[in-house]
C-alpha cells in the first residue's frame, strides 16, 4: 500500500493537473510495492504508467471534406532527440511545462502558451519541433495543407479556415500551419490581392478569438514577409538558424550512432557542413550509413561522409545561385 505522503502527493498533483509529477509518484508507489514483495501490484502500476505515457495512436479520421486538407499523425519524437541551442530548448520546455500545469496558471487568471510562431530557414527544425511538442504532450499532430486550403473561389478559403478553427476547438491536438507566409504575408505588398487580404483578416480574427485546449503552430521560412499584426496574436515566437559548428558535431555523432567511426575528427567533418541545415546534415549522414551498410561495413567511412557533405553543399549552392 502506498505511504500516506505518496497518497497526499498523488492527490495534490491531480488537483494541480501536474500529469508528469502524478506519473512520477505512481512509479515511486510501484517501487515501494516491489520492495514490500508485492511484485504483481508493482507490475500492474508500471504497466498503467507506460500506457499513460504512450502517445495516442487512435487518431480519429476526419470527414471526407477535410481528409485531403489535414494530415494526421501520432508522433513519438521526444525533445531529447533534437539538437538545439540551450535557449531554444528551454523555451520549448517552457511550452511543455505550461501545458502540463495549465490549471495552476488558470487559478491566477493566466493561460499557457498555445499559439506559437516558428521562423527560420528550411530544414532547421520547425516541423520537427511541432512533432516533438505533439509527442511530448501525447497529442495528435494535424498538419494543415496550405495548397489545399487556398482556392481560387472568392470567400471559400476563409470559409475553410473557419471550419478548421471549429475543428481546433472541438478536437484537441497540435495544429501546424506550415508555409504560413502563404496566407500571412504583409498586407499592402506589391503582389497583394484583395482575397488574400481577407483571408489574413479572417485568420487574425479566428486566432485571437480561439480559447481551445489545442496548440496552434505557424511555421514560416521568411518571417520578414509576415504582416506585423500577426506577431501580437502569438504567445511565443521561436527563431531558428542554421546549426553552429558544435551543433553540427553533435548532430553527426547522434545521427551516425553505432556507425560512428572510433577515430573521427567531428570538427573536420562539421567544418565541411557549414551553411547546411540540420535536415541536410542529417540526410548526408543517412547517405553515408546506407553506403556503409551496402558495402558490408560496421562503421561509416570518414572520406565517404565528407563526400556526402560535399554533395549536399553542391546542391545547396545550386539552389541559391
C-alpha positions in Angstrom: 0.0 0.0 0.0 1.3 3.5 -0.8 2.5 5.6 2.1 0.4 8.5 3.4 2.8 11.0 1.9 2.7 9.3 -1.5 -1.1 9.4 -1.4 -1.1 13.1 -0.5 1.3 13.8 -3.3 -0.8 11.9 -5.8 -3.9 13.8 -4.8 -2.0 17.2 -4.9 -0.6 16.5 -8.3 -4.0 15.5 -9.6 -5.6 18.7 -8.2 -2.8 20.8 -9.8 -3.2 18.9 -13.1 0.5 18.1 -13.0 0.5 15.0 -15.1 4.2 14.3 -15.2 4.5 14.6 -11.4 1.5 12.3 -10.9 3.1 9.6 -13.1 6.5 10.0 -11.3 4.8 9.5 -7.9 2.9 6.5 -9.3 6.3 4.9 -10.3 7.5 5.6 -6.8 4.5 3.8 -5.4 5.3 0.8 -7.7 8.9 0.8 -6.4 7.6 0.8 -2.8 5.3 -2.1 -3.6 8.1 -4.0 -5.2 10.3 -3.6 -2.0 7.5 -5.0 0.1 7.4 -8.1 -2.2 4.2 -7.2 -3.9 5.7 -7.6 -7.4 2.4 -8.2 -9.2 0.9 -4.9 -7.9 4.1 -3.1 -8.8 4.0 -4.6 -12.3 0.4 -3.5 -12.8 1.1 0.0 -11.7 4.1 0.3 -14.1 2.0 -1.1 -16.9 -0.6 1.6 -16.3 2.0 4.3 -16.3 3.5 3.1 -19.5 0.1 3.1 -21.1 -0.5 6.7 -19.9 2.8 7.8 -21.3 2.3 6.2 -24.7 1.2 8.6 -27.5 -2.4 8.4 -28.5 -2.3 6.4 -31.8 -6.1 6.3 -32.1 -6.3 9.4 -34.3 -9.9 9.6 -35.5 -10.3 10.1 -39.2 -11.7 13.4 -40.5 -14.8 13.7 -42.6 -14.2 13.3 -46.3 -14.1 17.1 -47.0 -11.2 17.5 -44.5 -9.2 14.3 -45.2 -7.4 16.0 -48.1 -6.9 19.2 -46.2 -5.5 18.0 -42.9 -2.8 15.3 -42.5 -3.0 13.4 -39.2 -0.1 11.7 -37.3 0.8 10.4 -33.9 4.4 11.4 -33.5 6.7 9.6 -31.0 9.6 12.1 -31.2 11.0 13.5 -28.0 12.8 16.7 -27.2 16.0 14.8 -26.2 16.3 13.7 -29.9 16.6 17.3 -31.1 19.9 19.1 -31.5 19.1 22.7 -30.3 20.7 25.7 -28.7 20.2 25.8 -24.9 18.0 28.9 -25.2 15.6 27.3 -27.7 15.5 24.0 -25.7 14.5 25.9 -22.6 11.7 27.8 -24.5 10.3 24.5 -25.9 10.5 23.0 -22.4 8.6 26.0 -21.1 5.7 25.4 -23.6 5.5 21.8 -22.4 5.7 22.7 -18.7 3.0 25.3 -19.0 0.7 22.9 -20.9 1.0 20.3 -18.2 0.3 22.8 -15.5 -2.3 25.0 -17.2 -4.8 24.6 -14.5 -2.4 26.1 -12.0 -2.0 29.1 -14.3 -5.7 29.4 -14.7 -6.2 29.7 -10.9 -4.2 33.0 -11.2 -6.1 34.2 -14.3 -3.3 33.2 -16.7 -3.2 30.8 -19.7 -0.4 28.6 -21.0 1.4 29.3 -24.3 -0.7 27.7 -27.0 -0.1 29.9 -30.1 3.4 29.6 -31.4 5.2 31.1 -34.4 8.3 29.2 -35.7 10.5 31.2 -38.1 13.7 30.2 -39.8 15.3 28.7 -43.0 14.1 25.4 -44.4 15.4 22.3 -42.6 16.3 24.0 -39.3 13.8 22.1 -37.2 10.5 23.9 -37.3 8.4 20.9 -38.4 10.4 18.6 -36.0 9.5 21.0 -33.2 5.8 20.6 -33.9 6.3 16.8 -33.9 8.2 16.9 -30.6 5.5 19.0 -28.9 2.9 16.6 -30.1 5.0 13.6 -28.9 5.8 15.1 -25.5 2.2 16.2 -24.9 0.8 12.9 -26.1 -1.4 14.7 -28.7 -2.1 14.0 -32.3 -0.4 16.3 -34.9 -2.6 17.8 -37.5 -0.9 19.5 -40.4 -2.9 21.9 -42.5 -2.0 21.6 -46.2 -1.9 25.3 -47.3 -2.0 24.4 -51.0 -5.4 22.7 -50.4 -6.6 25.4 -48.1 -6.2 28.2 -50.6 -8.7 28.2 -53.5 -9.4 30.5 -56.4 -13.0 31.0 -55.4 -13.8 34.1 -53.5 -14.7 33.5 -49.9 -14.0 29.8 -50.0 -10.6 29.9 -48.3 -11.9 32.0 -45.4 -14.9 29.6 -45.0 -12.4 26.6 -44.9 -10.3 28.5 -42.3 -13.4 29.0 -40.1 -14.1 25.2 -40.3 -10.5 24.4 -39.3 -10.8 26.6 -36.2 -14.1 24.9 -35.4 -12.1 21.6 -35.5 -9.3 23.1 -33.4 -11.9 23.9 -30.7 -13.6 20.5 -30.9 -10.7 18.2 -31.3 -7.7 18.7 -29.0 -4.3 18.4 -30.8 -1.3 20.2 -32.2 -2.2 22.0 -35.4 0.6 23.0 -37.7 0.1 25.7 -40.4 3.2 25.0 -42.4 4.5 27.5 -45.0 2.3 30.0 -43.2 3.5 33.0 -45.3 1.1 31.7 -48.0 -1.7 33.4 -46.0 0.3 35.6 -43.5 2.1 37.8 -45.9 2.1 41.5 -45.1 -0.9 43.4 -46.4 0.0 46.1 -48.9 2.9 44.2 -50.6 3.1 44.7 -54.4 1.7 41.2 -55.1 -1.1 41.6 -52.5 -4.6 40.7 -53.7 -7.8 41.6 -52.0 -8.9 38.0 -51.5 -5.7 37.0 -49.6 -6.1 40.2 -47.5 -9.5 39.0 -46.5 -8.1 35.5 -45.6 -5.4 37.1 -43.4 -8.0 39.3 -41.7 -10.1 36.1 -41.1 -7.1 34.3 -39.6 -6.3 37.2 -37.3 -9.9 37.2 -36.1 -10.0 33.4 -35.6 -6.7 33.0 -33.7 -7.5 36.0 -31.4 -10.9 34.5 -30.5 -9.6 30.9 -30.1 -9.7 29.7 -26.5 -9.4 26.0 -27.2 -7.1 23.5 -25.5 -5.2 22.8 -28.7 -1.7 24.1 -29.7 -1.7 26.3 -32.8 1.7 26.4 -34.6 2.5 28.5 -37.6 5.8 27.9 -39.4 7.4 30.3 -41.9 10.7 30.3 -43.8 10.6 34.1 -44.1 9.4 36.0 -41.1 10.0 39.3 -42.8 7.2 38.7 -45.1 4.6 38.3 -42.3 2.1 41.0 -41.5 3.1 42.9 -38.3 -0.4 42.4 -36.9 0.3 38.7 -36.6 3.0 38.9 -34.0 0.9 40.1 -31.1 -1.5 37.2 -31.8 1.1 34.6 -30.9 2.1 33.7 -27.3 5.7 33.0 -28.3 7.9 33.3 -31.4 10.9 30.9 -31.8 13.6 31.8 -34.3 15.6 29.0 -35.9 19.0 29.4 -37.5 21.4 27.1 -39.4 23.3 24.9 -36.9 26.5 26.1 -35.3 29.7 24.0 -35.7 29.2 22.5 -32.2 25.6 21.6 -33.1 26.7 20.0 -36.4 29.2 17.9 -34.5 26.5 16.7 -32.1 24.1 16.1 -34.9 26.7 14.0 -36.8 27.5 12.0 -33.7 23.8 11.4 -32.9 22.8 10.6 -36.4 25.6 8.1 -37.1 25.1 6.3 -33.8 26.6 2.8 -33.9 28.0 3.6 -37.3 30.3 6.4 -35.9 34.0 5.6 -36.6 36.1 5.2 -33.4 38.7 7.6 -34.8 36.9 10.5 -36.4 37.5 14.2 -36.2 34.0 15.6 -35.8 35.4 19.1 -36.1 36.8 18.4 -39.5 33.5 16.9 -40.8 31.5 19.7 -39.2 33.6 22.4 -40.9 32.6 20.8 -44.3 28.9 21.1 -43.3 29.0 24.8 -42.7 25.9 26.6 -44.2 24.0 23.4 -44.4 20.7 23.0 -42.4 20.0 20.3 -39.8 18.0 18.3 -42.3 20.7 18.5 -44.9 23.4 17.3 -42.5 21.1 14.5 -41.3 20.5 13.4 -44.9 24.2 13.3 -45.6 24.8 11.1 -42.6 21.9 8.8 -43.7 23.5 8.5 -47.1 26.9 7.6 -45.6 25.2 5.0 -43.3 23.4 3.4 -46.3 26.7 3.3 -48.2 28.4 1.5 -45.2 25.5 -1.0 -45.0 25.6 -1.8 -48.7 29.4 -2.2 -48.5 29.2 -4.6 -45.6 31.0 -2.2 -43.2 30.3 -1.7 -39.5 31.0 2.0 -39.5 30.9 4.9 -41.8 34.0 5.8 -43.8 35.1 9.4 -42.9 36.0 10.0 -46.5 32.6 8.8 -47.7 30.8 11.1 -45.1 32.8 14.0 -46.4 31.8 13.1 -50.0 28.1 13.1 -48.9 28.5 16.5 -47.3 30.2 17.9 -50.4 27.2 16.6 -52.5 24.8 18.5 -50.1 27.0 21.6 -50.3 26.9 21.4 -54.1 23.1 21.1 -54.2 22.8 24.0 -51.6 25.0 26.3 -53.8 23.0 25.5 -57.0 19.7 26.2 -55.2 21.0 29.6 -54.0 22.7 30.8 -57.2 
